[in-house]
């Protein structure tokens, strides 16, 4: 469960999010939308403890993030997978090595790494591409590798930050079907997007932020025509 309780964050004298409260239950798939500068990225950075809240409390899996000692932050982040718009793959490593890298940094054993990587490669449909390099893959395939890397350590939460932003509509929808499969397996997903067509088609919970304030929280709904996301 994710809990934001009256959270406020300032950048100098500007309010990024103000008195923001929301609860995201385990296993939910939630779209976080809003125009550029609305406060979406600030919410993500607060969740990851990249920045500190000035007021309020944030809980992830019943553990308070606000006030968390620095020594516990790496352990906190291991429970969170992240997928970005620009893939961020290591160009000189193969598909297998890119995914295994996420396990290496948490000191997983070789005995555990191989079956775990093979499992996620099968999930994302790239089991025959493990020896290829990122520049040998399509953009959609690169994003699938990025997703596999994000989930190989079995996080409880997956943050998807504009994961379809660089993809054509058909490829983007394939990525959304993959994210749905991951969500069906029990992983909570918070997706930041400007893609109104995807938000509309998926019919998931939508949290709309405007100027750091939640202006709409719909359990199952698309965007509205007067909302700029």
Helices and strands as residue ranges (DSSP letters): E 2-11, E 14-24, E 29-33, H 40-47, E 55-60, E 63-64, H 70-77, E 80-83, H 95-104, H 110-123, G 134-136, H 139-151, E 157-161, H 169-184, E 188-192, H 196-202, E 205-210, E 213-218
